[in-house]
Amino acid sequence: MIEITLDMEMLKKKMSSKELAQLIDITPANLSILKNGKAKGIRFSTLEKICEALDCQPGDIIKYVK
């Protein structure tokens, strides 16, 4: 199972969902879908923007759990 820990990184950086959505140019609704693990996939370009905005690595926001 893939677990999305985006909310934890956002808390560490003290960034709101609205602020992150604006920075990475996606809708707050789509960010919510991603944060809640409801997304079927993520584009590398979106992942890159998230990592840039939060100054993190992909592994900081996406985890594999058995």
mmCIF file as Biopython writes it, N, C-alpha, C and O atoms, coordinates in Angstrom:
data_model
#
loop_
_atom_site.group_PDB
_atom_site.id
_atom_site.type_symbol
_atom_site.label_atom_id
_atom_site.label_alt_id
_atom_site.label_comp_id
_atom_site.label_asym_id
_atom_site.label_entity_id
_atom_site.label_seq_id
_atom_site.pdbx_PDB_ins_code
_atom_site.Cartn_x
_atom_site.Cartn_y
_atom_site.Cartn_z
_atom_site.occupancy
_atom_site.B_iso_or_equiv
_atom_site.auth_seq_id
_atom_site.auth_asym_id
_atom_site.pdbx_PDB_model_num
ATOM 1   N N  . MET A ? 1  ? 0.846  -1.180 0.000   1.0 0.0 1  A 1 
ATOM 2   C CA . MET A ? 1  ? 0.000  0.000  0.000   1.0 0.0 1  A 1 
ATOM 3   C C  . MET A ? 1  ? 0.895  1.248  0.000   1.0 0.0 1  A 1 
ATOM 4   O O  . MET A ? 1  ? 1.915  1.298  0.687   1.0 0.0 1  A 1 
ATOM 5   N N  . ILE A ? 2  ? 0.501  2.216  -0.760  1.0 0.0 2  A 1 
ATOM 6   C CA . ILE A ? 2  ? 1.209  3.496  -0.805  1.0 0.0 2  A 1 
ATOM 7   C C  . ILE A ? 2  ? 0.498  4.476  0.129   1.0 0.0 2  A 1 
ATOM 8   O O  . ILE A ? 2  ? -0.711 4.685  0.030   1.0 0.0 2  A 1 
ATOM 9   N N  . GLU A ? 3  ? 1.263  5.064  1.024   1.0 0.0 3  A 1 
ATOM 10  C CA . GLU A ? 3  ? 0.715  6.026  1.983   1.0 0.0 3  A 1 
ATOM 11  C C  . GLU A ? 3  ? 1.244  7.419  1.641   1.0 0.0 3  A 1 
ATOM 12  O O  . GLU A ? 3  ? 2.441  7.599  1.415   1.0 0.0 3  A 1 
ATOM 13  N N  . ILE A ? 4  ? 0.357  8.382  1.607   1.0 0.0 4  A 1 
ATOM 14  C CA . ILE A ? 4  ? 0.724  9.771  1.334   1.0 0.0 4  A 1 
ATOM 15  C C  . ILE A ? 4  ? 0.833  10.514 2.665   1.0 0.0 4  A 1 
ATOM 16  O O  . ILE A ? 4  ? -0.129 10.586 3.430   1.0 0.0 4  A 1 
ATOM 17  N N  . THR A ? 5  ? 2.004  11.057 2.926   1.0 0.0 5  A 1 
ATOM 18  C CA . THR A ? 5  ? 2.244  11.780 4.179   1.0 0.0 5  A 1 
ATOM 19  C C  . THR A ? 5  ? 2.474  13.267 3.911   1.0 0.0 5  A 1 
ATOM 20  O O  . THR A ? 5  ? 3.230  13.936 4.616   1.0 0.0 5  A 1 
ATOM 21  N N  . LEU A ? 6  ? 1.812  13.753 2.892   1.0 0.0 6  A 1 
ATOM 22  C CA . LEU A ? 6  ? 1.942  15.152 2.498   1.0 0.0 6  A 1 
ATOM 23  C C  . LEU A ? 6  ? 1.529  16.091 3.619   1.0 0.0 6  A 1 
ATOM 24  O O  . LEU A ? 6  ? 2.166  17.123 3.831   1.0 0.0 6  A 1 
ATOM 25  N N  . ASP A ? 7  ? 0.474  15.743 4.333   1.0 0.0 7  A 1 
ATOM 26  C CA . ASP A ? 7  ? 0.004  16.612 5.420   1.0 0.0 7  A 1 
ATOM 27  C C  . ASP A ? 7  ? 1.058  16.782 6.510   1.0 0.0 7  A 1 
ATOM 28  O O  . ASP A ? 7  ? 1.155  17.850 7.115   1.0 0.0 7  A 1 
ATOM 29  N N  . MET A ? 8  ? 1.850  15.736 6.767   1.0 0.0 8  A 1 
ATOM 30  C CA . MET A ? 8  ? 2.901  15.836 7.785   1.0 0.0 8  A 1 
ATOM 31  C C  . MET A ? 8  ? 3.995  16.811 7.344   1.0 0.0 8  A 1 
ATOM 32  O O  . MET A ? 8  ? 4.484  17.606 8.146   1.0 0.0 8  A 1 
ATOM 33  N N  . GLU A ? 9  ? 4.374  16.746 6.073   1.0 0.0 9  A 1 
ATOM 34  C CA . GLU A ? 9  ? 5.382  17.680 5.560   1.0 0.0 9  A 1 
ATOM 35  C C  . GLU A ? 9  ? 4.861  19.109 5.581   1.0 0.0 9  A 1 
ATOM 36  O O  . GLU A ? 9  ? 5.602  20.048 5.873   1.0 0.0 9  A 1 
ATOM 37  N N  . MET A ? 10 ? 3.579  19.265 5.269   1.0 0.0 10 A 1 
ATOM 38  C CA . MET A ? 10 ? 2.984  20.603 5.294   1.0 0.0 10 A 1 
ATOM 39  C C  . MET A ? 10 ? 2.989  21.159 6.713   1.0 0.0 10 A 1 
ATOM 40  O O  . MET A ? 10 ? 3.240  22.349 6.909   1.0 0.0 10 A 1 
ATOM 41  N N  . LEU A ? 11 ? 2.717  20.317 7.697   1.0 0.0 11 A 1 
ATOM 42  C CA . LEU A ? 11 ? 2.757  20.759 9.096   1.0 0.0 11 A 1 
ATOM 43  C C  . LEU A ? 11 ? 4.163  21.189 9.494   1.0 0.0 11 A 1 
ATOM 44  O O  . LEU A ? 11 ? 4.342  22.212 10.156  1.0 0.0 11 A 1 
ATOM 45  N N  . LYS A ? 12 ? 5.164  20.402 9.087   1.0 0.0 12 A 1 
ATOM 46  C CA . LYS A ? 12 ? 6.555  20.738 9.408   1.0 0.0 12 A 1 
ATOM 47  C C  . LYS A ? 12 ? 6.931  22.102 8.847   1.0 0.0 12 A 1 
ATOM 48  O O  . LYS A ? 12 ? 7.646  22.870 9.490   1.0 0.0 12 A 1 
ATOM 49  N N  . LYS A ? 13 ? 6.448  22.397 7.650   1.0 0.0 13 A 1 
ATOM 50  C CA . LYS A ? 13 ? 6.782  23.658 6.976   1.0 0.0 13 A 1 
ATOM 51  C C  . LYS A ? 13 ? 5.788  24.775 7.292   1.0 0.0 13 A 1 
ATOM 52  O O  . LYS A ? 13 ? 5.928  25.900 6.815   1.0 0.0 13 A 1 
ATOM 53  N N  . LYS A ? 14 ? 4.776  24.443 8.108   1.0 0.0 14 A 1 
ATOM 54  C CA . LYS A ? 14 ? 3.740  25.417 8.494   1.0 0.0 14 A 1 
ATOM 55  C C  . LYS A ? 14 ? 3.083  26.045 7.272   1.0 0.0 14 A 1 
ATOM 56  O O  . LYS A ? 14 ? 2.944  27.264 7.176   1.0 0.0 14 A 1 
ATOM 57  N N  . MET A ? 15 ? 2.678  25.174 6.330   1.0 0.0 15 A 1 
ATOM 58  C CA . MET A ? 15 ? 2.055  25.636 5.101   1.0 0.0 15 A 1 
ATOM 59  C C  . MET A ? 15 ? 0.628  25.106 5.012   1.0 0.0 15 A 1 
ATOM 60  O O  . MET A ? 15 ? 0.382  23.925 5.259   1.0 0.0 15 A 1 
ATOM 61  N N  . SER A ? 16 ? -0.297 25.971 4.665   1.0 0.0 16 A 1 
ATOM 62  C CA . SER A ? 16 ? -1.696 25.573 4.526   1.0 0.0 16 A 1 
ATOM 63  C C  . SER A ? 16 ? -1.932 24.918 3.175   1.0 0.0 16 A 1 
ATOM 64  O O  . SER A ? 16 ? -1.139 25.072 2.246   1.0 0.0 16 A 1 
ATOM 65  N N  . SER A ? 17 ? -3.025 24.190 3.081   1.0 0.0 17 A 1 
ATOM 66  C CA . SER A ? 17 ? -3.395 23.554 1.817   1.0 0.0 17 A 1 
ATOM 67  C C  . SER A ? 17 ? -3.616 24.604 0.737   1.0 0.0 17 A 1 
ATOM 68  O O  . SER A ? 17 ? -3.192 24.434 -0.406  1.0 0.0 17 A 1 
ATOM 69  N N  . LYS A ? 18 ? -4.271 25.669 1.105   1.0 0.0 18 A 1 
ATOM 70  C CA . LYS A ? 18 ? -4.554 26.738 0.134   1.0 0.0 18 A 1 
ATOM 71  C C  . LYS A ? 18 ? -3.254 27.342 -0.397  1.0 0.0 18 A 1 
ATOM 72  O O  . LYS A ? 18 ? -3.115 27.584 -1.596  1.0 0.0 18 A 1 
ATOM 73  N N  . GLU A ? 19 ? -2.317 27.579 0.500   1.0 0.0 19 A 1 
ATOM 74  C CA . GLU A ? 19 ? -1.037 28.165 0.106   1.0 0.0 19 A 1 
ATOM 75  C C  . GLU A ? 19 ? -0.255 27.217 -0.818  1.0 0.0 19 A 1 
ATOM 76  O O  . GLU A ? 19 ? 0.296  27.651 -1.830  1.0 0.0 19 A 1 
ATOM 77  N N  . LEU A ? 20 ? -0.209 25.928 -0.467  1.0 0.0 20 A 1 
ATOM 78  C CA . LEU A ? 20 ? 0.503  24.958 -1.298  1.0 0.0 20 A 1 
ATOM 79  C C  . LEU A ? 20 ? -0.160 24.818 -2.661  1.0 0.0 20 A 1 
ATOM 80  O O  . LEU A ? 20 ? 0.523  24.764 -3.684  1.0 0.0 20 A 1 
ATOM 81  N N  . ALA A ? 21 ? -1.482 24.758 -2.680  1.0 0.0 21 A 1 
ATOM 82  C CA . ALA A ? 21 ? -2.207 24.634 -3.954  1.0 0.0 21 A 1 
ATOM 83  C C  . ALA A ? 21 ? -1.869 25.805 -4.874  1.0 0.0 21 A 1 
ATOM 84  O O  . ALA A ? 21 ? -1.671 25.616 -6.074  1.0 0.0 21 A 1 
ATOM 85  N N  . GLN A ? 22 ? -1.804 27.002 -4.321  1.0 0.0 22 A 1 
ATOM 86  C CA . GLN A ? 22 ? -1.453 28.173 -5.131  1.0 0.0 22 A 1 
ATOM 87  C C  . GLN A ? 22 ? -0.024 28.081 -5.640  1.0 0.0 22 A 1 
ATOM 88  O O  . GLN A ? 22 ? 0.246  28.399 -6.798  1.0 0.0 22 A 1 
ATOM 89  N N  . LEU A ? 23 ? 0.896  27.647 -4.777  1.0 0.0 23 A 1 
ATOM 90  C CA . LEU A ? 23 ? 2.305  27.556 -5.167  1.0 0.0 23 A 1 
ATOM 91  C C  . LEU A ? 23 ? 2.547  26.547 -6.283  1.0 0.0 23 A 1 
ATOM 92  O O  . LEU A ? 23 ? 3.385  26.768 -7.157  1.0 0.0 23 A 1 
ATOM 93  N N  . ILE A ? 24 ? 1.809  25.436 -6.249  1.0 0.0 24 A 1 
ATOM 94  C CA . ILE A ? 24 ? 2.049  24.380 -7.245  1.0 0.0 24 A 1 
ATOM 95  C C  . ILE A ? 24 ? 1.035  24.419 -8.384  1.0 0.0 24 A 1 
ATOM 96  O O  . ILE A ? 24 ? 1.064  23.581 -9.285  1.0 0.0 24 A 1 
ATOM 97  N N  . ASP A ? 25 ? 0.151  25.392 -8.331  1.0 0.0 25 A 1 
ATOM 98  C CA . ASP A ? 25 ? -0.814 25.645 -9.413  1.0 0.0 25 A 1 
ATOM 99  C C  . ASP A ? 25 ? -1.760 24.468 -9.671  1.0 0.0 25 A 1 
ATOM 100 O O  . ASP A ? 25 ? -1.935 24.030 -10.808 1.0 0.0 25 A 1 
ATOM 101 N N  . ILE A ? 26 ? -2.369 23.963 -8.579  1.0 0.0 26 A 1 
ATOM 102 C CA . ILE A ? 26 ? -3.462 22.995 -8.710  1.0 0.0 26 A 1 
ATOM 103 C C  . ILE A ? 26 ? -4.612 23.482 -7.847  1.0 0.0 26 A 1 
ATOM 104 O O  . ILE A ? 26 ? -4.433 24.352 -6.994  1.0 0.0 26 A 1 
ATOM 105 N N  . THR A ? 27 ? -5.775 22.926 -8.066  1.0 0.0 27 A 1 
ATOM 106 C CA . THR A ? 27 ? -6.927 23.353 -7.288  1.0 0.0 27 A 1 
ATOM 107 C C  . THR A ? 27 ? -6.837 22.780 -5.874  1.0 0.0 27 A 1 
ATOM 108 O O  . THR A ? 27 ? -6.266 21.707 -5.675  1.0 0.0 27 A 1 
ATOM 109 N N  . PRO A ? 28 ? -7.393 23.484 -4.901  1.0 0.0 28 A 1 
ATOM 110 C CA . PRO A ? 28 ? -7.427 22.946 -3.534  1.0 0.0 28 A 1 
ATOM 111 C C  . PRO A ? 28 ? -8.136 21.584 -3.476  1.0 0.0 28 A 1 
ATOM 112 O O  . PRO A ? 28 ? -7.773 20.732 -2.665  1.0 0.0 28 A 1 
ATOM 113 N N  . ALA A ? 29 ? -9.135 21.381 -4.325  1.0 0.0 29 A 1 
ATOM 114 C CA . ALA A ? 29 ? -9.861 20.107 -4.353  1.0 0.0 29 A 1 
ATOM 115 C C  . ALA A ? 29 ? -8.930 18.969 -4.799  1.0 0.0 29 A 1 
ATOM 116 O O  . ALA A ? 29 ? -8.948 17.885 -4.216  1.0 0.0 29 A 1 
ATOM 117 N N  . ASN A ? 30 ? -8.124 19.222 -5.830  1.0 0.0 30 A 1 
ATOM 118 C CA . ASN A ? 30 ? -7.188 18.197 -6.288  1.0 0.0 30 A 1 
ATOM 119 C C  . ASN A ? 30 ? -6.095 17.926 -5.262  1.0 0.0 30 A 1 
ATOM 120 O O  . ASN A ? 30 ? -5.658 16.786 -5.110  1.0 0.0 30 A 1 
ATOM 121 N N  . LEU A ? 31 ? -5.654 18.952 -4.567  1.0 0.0 31 A 1 
ATOM 122 C CA . LEU A ? 31 ? -4.669 18.761 -3.503  1.0 0.0 31 A 1 
ATOM 123 C C  . LEU A ? 31 ? -5.266 17.918 -2.383  1.0 0.0 31 A 1 
ATOM 124 O O  . LEU A ? 31 ? -4.595 17.045 -1.832  1.0 0.0 31 A 1 
ATOM 125 N N  . SER A ? 32 ? -6.517 18.177 -2.051  1.0 0.0 32 A 1 
ATOM 126 C CA . SER A ? 32 ? -7.203 17.399 -1.020  1.0 0.0 32 A 1 
ATOM 127 C C  . SER A ? 32 ? -7.295 15.919 -1.400  1.0 0.0 32 A 1 
ATOM 128 O O  . SER A ? 32 ? -7.085 15.043 -0.560  1.0 0.0 32 A 1 
ATOM 129 N N  . ILE A ? 33 ? -7.607 15.649 -2.663  1.0 0.0 33 A 1 
ATOM 130 C CA . ILE A ? 33 ? -7.677 14.267 -3.154  1.0 0.0 33 A 1 
ATOM 131 C C  . ILE A ? 33 ? -6.319 13.594 -2.998  1.0 0.0 33 A 1 
ATOM 132 O O  . ILE A ? 33 ? -6.240 12.434 -2.593  1.0 0.0 33 A 1 
ATOM 133 N N  . LEU A ? 34 ? -5.269 14.309 -3.314  1.0 0.0 34 A 1 
ATOM 134 C CA . LEU A ? 34 ? -3.923 13.770 -3.183  1.0 0.0 34 A 1 
ATOM 135 C C  . LEU A ? 34 ? -3.569 13.528 -1.709  1.0 0.0 34 A 1 
ATOM 136 O O  . LEU A ? 34 ? -3.051 12.469 -1.355  1.0 0.0 34 A 1 
ATOM 137 N N  . LYS A ? 35 ? -3.852 14.509 -0.864  1.0 0.0 35 A 1 
ATOM 138 C CA . LYS A ? 35 ? -3.532 14.391 0.562   1.0 0.0 35 A 1 
ATOM 139 C C  . LYS A ? 35 ? -4.267 13.230 1.224   1.0 0.0 35 A 1 
ATOM 140 O O  . LYS A ? 35 ? -3.724 12.576 2.114   1.0 0.0 35 A 1 
ATOM 141 N N  . ASN A ? 36 ? -5.483 12.979 0.798   1.0 0.0 36 A 1 
ATOM 142 C CA . ASN A ? 36 ? -6.294 11.932 1.424   1.0 0.0 36 A 1 
ATOM 143 C C  . ASN A ? 36 ? -6.041 10.548 0.842   1.0 0.0 36 A 1 
ATOM 144 O O  . ASN A ? 36 ? -6.694 9.580  1.231   1.0 0.0 36 A 1 
ATOM 145 N N  . GLY A ? 37 ? -5.096 10.454 -0.087  1.0 0.0 37 A 1 
ATOM 146 C CA . GLY A ? 37 ? -4.758 9.165  -0.668  1.0 0.0 37 A 1 
ATOM 147 C C  . GLY A ? 37 ? -5.795 8.631  -1.634  1.0 0.0 37 A 1 
ATOM 148 O O  . GLY A ? 37 ? -5.809 7.434  -1.922  1.0 0.0 37 A 1 
ATOM 149 N N  . LYS A ? 38 ? -6.661 9.490  -2.140  1.0 0.0 38 A 1 
ATOM 150 C CA . LYS A ? 38 ? -7.719 9.079  -3.071  1.0 0.0 38 A 1 
ATOM 151 C C  . LYS A ? 38 ? -7.272 9.159  -4.529  1.0 0.0 38 A 1 
ATOM 152 O O  . LYS A ? 38 ? -7.967 8.664  -5.416  1.0 0.0 38 A 1 
ATOM 153 N N  . ALA A ? 39 ? -6.119 9.776  -4.785  1.0 0.0 39 A 1 
ATOM 154 C CA . ALA A ? 39 ? -5.629 9.928  -6.156  1.0 0.0 39 A 1 
ATOM 155 C C  . ALA A ? 39 ? -5.152 8.584  -6.692  1.0 0.0 39 A 1 
ATOM 156 O O  . ALA A ? 39 ? -4.585 7.780  -5.952  1.0 0.0 39 A 1 
ATOM 157 N N  . LYS A ? 40 ? -5.378 8.348  -7.956  1.0 0.0 40 A 1 
ATOM 158 C CA . LYS A ? 40 ? -4.929 7.112  -8.613  1.0 0.0 40 A 1 
ATOM 159 C C  . LYS A ? 40 ? -3.475 7.229  -9.048  1.0 0.0 40 A 1 
ATOM 160 O O  . LYS A ? 40 ? -2.816 6.221  -9.302  1.0 0.0 40 A 1 
ATOM 161 N N  . GLY A ? 41 ? -2.975 8.456  -9.136  1.0 0.0 41 A 1 
ATOM 162 C CA . GLY A ? 41 ? -1.600 8.682  -9.566  1.0 0.0 41 A 1 
ATOM 163 C C  . GLY A ? 41 ? -1.230 10.138 -9.376  1.0 0.0 41 A 1 
ATOM 164 O O  . GLY A ? 41 ? -2.062 10.966 -9.003  1.0 0.0 41 A 1 
ATOM 165 N N  . ILE A ? 42 ? 0.031  10.435 -9.639  1.0 0.0 42 A 1 
ATOM 166 C CA . ILE A ? 42 ? 0.510  11.814 -9.555  1.0 0.0 42 A 1 
ATOM 167 C C  . ILE A ? 42 ? 1.527  12.017 -10.677 1.0 0.0 42 A 1 
ATOM 168 O O  . ILE A ? 42 ? 2.367  11.153 -10.925 1.0 0.0 42 A 1 
ATOM 169 N N  . ARG A ? 43 ? 1.447  13.133 -11.333 1.0 0.0 43 A 1 
ATOM 170 C CA . ARG A ? 43 ? 2.409  13.454 -12.382 1.0 0.0 43 A 1 
ATOM 171 C C  . ARG A ? 43 ? 3.738  13.815 -11.728 1.0 0.0 43 A 1 
ATOM 172 O O  . ARG A ? 43 ? 3.780  14.410 -10.652 1.0 0.0 43 A 1 
ATOM 173 N N  . PHE A ? 44 ? 4.815  13.444 -12.400 1.0 0.0 44 A 1 
ATOM 174 C CA . PHE A ? 44 ? 6.130  13.794 -11.875 1.0 0.0 44 A 1 
ATOM 175 C C  . PHE A ? 44 ? 6.296  15.306 -11.790 1.0 0.0 44 A 1 
ATOM 176 O O  . PHE A ? 44 ? 6.964  15.802 -10.882 1.0 0.0 44 A 1 
ATOM 177 N N  . SER A ? 45 ? 5.707  16.034 -12.709 1.0 0.0 45 A 1 
ATOM 178 C CA . SER A ? 45 ? 5.825  17.501 -12.671 1.0 0.0 45 A 1 
ATOM 179 C C  . SER A ? 45 ? 5.148  18.062 -11.424 1.0 0.0 45 A 1 
ATOM 180 O O  . SER A ? 45 ? 5.646  19.015 -10.825 1.0 0.0 45 A 1 
ATOM 181 N N  . THR A ? 46 ? 4.011  17.475 -11.029 1.0 0.0 46 A 1 
ATOM 182 C CA . THR A ? 46 ? 3.326  17.911 -9.810  1.0 0.0 46 A 1 
ATOM 183 C C  . THR A ? 46 ? 4.145  17.529 -8.587  1.0 0.0 46 A 1 
ATOM 184 O O  . THR A ? 46 ? 4.291  18.329 -7.663  1.0 0.0 46 A 1 
ATOM 185 N N  . LEU A ? 47 ? 4.679  16.318 -8.574  1.0 0.0 47 A 1 
ATOM 186 C CA . LEU A ? 47 ? 5.516  15.864 -7.467  1.0 0.0 47 A 1 
ATOM 187 C C  . LEU A ? 47 ? 6.742  16.764 -7.316  1.0 0.0 47 A 1 
ATOM 188 O O  . LEU A ? 47 ? 7.145  17.106 -6.204  1.0 0.0 47 A 1 
ATOM 189 N N  . GLU A ? 48 ? 7.320  17.137 -8.445  1.0 0.0 48 A 1 
ATOM 190 C CA . GLU A ? 48 ? 8.482  18.029 -8.423  1.0 0.0 48 A 1 
ATOM 191 C C  . GLU A ? 48 ? 8.124  19.383 -7.815  1.0 0.0 48 A 1 
ATOM 192 O O  . GLU A ? 48 ? 8.879  19.918 -7.004  1.0 0.0 48 A 1 
ATOM 193 N N  . LYS A ? 49 ? 6.979  19.936 -8.203  1.0 0.0 49 A 1 
ATOM 194 C CA . LYS A ? 49 ? 6.540  21.227 -7.666  1.0 0.0 49 A 1 
ATOM 195 C C  . LYS A ? 49 ? 6.292  21.144 -6.161  1.0 0.0 49 A 1 
ATOM 196 O O  . LYS A ? 49 ? 6.642  22.061 -5.419  1.0 0.0 49 A 1 
ATOM 197 N N  . ILE A ? 50 ? 5.686  20.041 -5.713  1.0 0.0 50 A 1 
ATOM 198 C CA . ILE A ? 50 ? 5.430  19.851 -4.279  1.0 0.0 50 A 1 
ATOM 199 C C  . ILE A ? 50 ? 6.748  19.803 -3.522  1.0 0.0 50 A 1 
ATOM 200 O O  . ILE A ? 50 ? 6.908  20.465 -2.497  1.0 0.0 50 A 1 
ATOM 201 N N  . CYS A ? 51 ? 7.692  19.016 -4.033  1.0 0.0 51 A 1 
ATOM 202 C CA . CYS A ? 51 ? 8.986  18.889 -3.370  1.0 0.0 51 A 1 
ATOM 203 C C  . CYS A ? 51 ? 9.725  20.225 -3.333  1.0 0.0 51 A 1 
ATOM 204 O O  . CYS A ? 51 ? 10.379 20.553 -2.344  1.0 0.0 51 A 1 
ATOM 205 N N  . GLU A ? 52 ? 9.618  20.982 -4.404  1.0 0.0 52 A 1 
ATOM 206 C CA . GLU A ? 52 ? 10.260 22.297 -4.436  1.0 0.0 52 A 1 
ATOM 207 C C  . GLU A ? 52 ? 9.612  23.237 -3.420  1.0 0.0 52 A 1 
ATOM 208 O O  . GLU A ? 52 ? 10.310 23.934 -2.683  1.0 0.0 52 A 1 
ATOM 209 N N  . ALA A ? 53 ? 8.284  23.256 -3.381  1.0 0.0 53 A 1 
ATOM 210 C CA . ALA A ? 53 ? 7.565  24.158 -2.478  1.0 0.0 53 A 1 
ATOM 211 C C  . ALA A ? 53 ? 7.812  23.810 -1.010  1.0 0.0 53 A 1 
ATOM 212 O O  . ALA A ? 53 ? 7.902  24.702 -0.166  1.0 0.0 53 A 1 
ATOM 213 N N  . LEU A ? 54 ? 7.920  22.521 -0.708  1.0 0.0 54 A 1 
ATOM 214 C CA . LEU A ? 54 ? 8.095  22.079 0.682   1.0 0.0 54 A 1 
ATOM 215 C C  . LEU A ? 54 ? 9.554  21.794 1.027   1.0 0.0 54 A 1 
ATOM 216 O O  . LEU A ? 54 ? 9.867  21.430 2.160   1.0 0.0 54 A 1 
ATOM 217 N N  . ASP A ? 55 ? 10.447 21.960 0.049   1.0 0.0 55 A 1 
ATOM 218 C CA . ASP A ? 55 ? 11.868 21.680 0.248   1.0 0.0 55 A 1 
ATOM 219 C C  . ASP A ? 55 ? 12.061 20.285 0.847   1.0 0.0 55 A 1 
ATOM 220 O O  . ASP A ? 55 ? 12.657 20.118 1.911   1.0 0.0 55 A 1 
ATOM 221 N N  . CYS A ? 56 ? 11.534 19.285 0.122   1.0 0.0 56 A 1 
ATOM 222 C CA . CYS A ? 56 ? 11.598 17.908 0.603   1.0 0.0 56 A 1 
ATOM 223 C C  . CYS A ? 56 ? 11.902 16.962 -0.550  1.0 0.0 56 A 1 
ATOM 224 O O  . CYS A ? 56 ? 12.002 17.385 -1.702  1.0 0.0 56 A 1 
ATOM 225 N N  . GLN A ? 57 ? 12.046 15.704 -0.237  1.0 0.0 57 A 1 
ATOM 226 C CA . GLN A ? 57 ? 12.273 14.654 -1.222  1.0 0.0 57 A 1 
ATOM 227 C C  . GLN A ? 57 ? 10.971 13.886 -1.431  1.0 0.0 57 A 1 
ATOM 228 O O  . GLN A ? 57 ? 10.123 13.880 -0.539  1.0 0.0 57 A 1 
ATOM 229 N N  . PRO A ? 58 ? 10.784 13.230 -2.597  1.0 0.0 58 A 1 
ATOM 230 C CA . PRO A ? 58 ? 9.560  12.444 -2.820  1.0 0.0 58 A 1 
ATOM 231 C C  . PRO A ? 58 ? 9.299  11.425 -1.712  1.0 0.0 58 A 1 
ATOM 232 O O  . PRO A ? 58 ? 8.151  11.192 -1.333  1.0 0.0 58 A 1 
ATOM 233 N N  . GLY A ? 59 ? 10.362 10.825 -1.200  1.0 0.0 59 A 1 
ATOM 234 C CA . GLY A ? 59 ? 10.214 9.834  -0.127  1.0 0.0 59 A 1 
ATOM 235 C C  . GLY A ? 59 ? 9.709  10.422 1.178   1.0 0.0 59 A 1 
ATOM 236 O O  . GLY A ? 59 ? 9.269  9.683  2.059   1.0 0.0 59 A 1 
ATOM 237 N N  . ASP A ? 60 ? 9.765  11.745 1.315   1.0 0.0 60 A 1 
ATOM 238 C CA . ASP A ? 60 ? 9.234  12.393 2.517   1.0 0.0 60 A 1 
ATOM 239 C C  . ASP A ? 60 ? 7.716  12.465 2.504   1.0 0.0 60 A 1 
ATOM 240 O O  . ASP A ? 60 ? 7.091  12.627 3.552   1.0 0.0 60 A 1 
ATOM 241 N N  . ILE A ? 61 ? 7.116  12.346 1.315   1.0 0.0 61 A 1 
ATOM 242 C CA . ILE A ? 61 ? 5.659  12.486 1.227   1.0 0.0 61 A 1 
ATOM 243 C C  . ILE A ? 61 ? 4.955  11.258 0.693   1.0 0.0 61 A 1 
ATOM 244 O O  . ILE A ? 61 ? 3.728  11.173 0.725   1.0 0.0 61 A 1 
ATOM 245 N N  . ILE A ? 62 ? 5.747  10.287 0.191   1.0 0.0 62 A 1 
ATOM 246 C CA . ILE A ? 62 ? 5.163  9.039  -0.331  1.0 0.0 62 A 1 
ATOM 247 C C  . ILE A ? 62 ? 5.893  7.874  0.326   1.0 0.0 62 A 1 
ATOM 248 O O  . ILE A ? 62 ? 7.116  7.771  0.237   1.0 0.0 62 A 1 
ATOM 249 N N  . LYS A ? 63 ? 5.136  6.994  0.990   1.0 0.0 63 A 1 
ATOM 250 C CA . LYS A ? 63 ? 5.722  5.848  1.693   1.0 0.0 63 A 1 
ATOM 251 C C  . LYS A ? 63 ? 5.084  4.566  1.226   1.0 0.0 63 A 1 
ATOM 252 O O  . LYS A ? 63 ? 3.899  4.539  0.890   1.0 0.0 63 A 1 
ATOM 253 N N  . TYR A ? 64 ? 5.867  3.492  1.202   1.0 0.0 64 A 1 
ATOM 254 C CA . TYR A ? 64 ? 5.327  2.166  0.935   1.0 0.0 64 A 1 
ATOM 255 C C  . TYR A ? 64 ? 5.157  1.456  2.273   1.0 0.0 64 A 1 
ATOM 256 O O  . TYR A ? 64 ? 6.098  1.369  3.062   1.0 0.0 64 A 1 
ATOM 257 N N  . VAL A ? 65 ? 3.952  0.948  2.523   1.0 0.0 65 A 1 
ATOM 258 C CA . VAL A ? 65 ? 3.637  0.231  3.764   1.0 0.0 65 A 1 
ATOM 259 C C  . VAL A ? 65 ? 3.107  -1.150 3.407   1.0 0.0 65 A 1 
ATOM 260 O O  . VAL A ? 65 ? 2.170  -1.279 2.619   1.0 0.0 65 A 1 
ATOM 261 N N  . LYS A ? 66 ? 3.711  -2.182 3.991   1.0 0.0 66 A 1 
ATOM 262 C CA . LYS A ? 66 ? 3.236  -3.550 3.723   1.0 0.0 66 A 1 
ATOM 263 C C  . LYS A ? 66 ? 1.908  -3.811 4.366   1.0 0.0 66 A 1 
ATOM 264 O O  . LYS A ? 66 ? 1.367  -4.910 4.240   1.0 0.0 66 A 1 
#
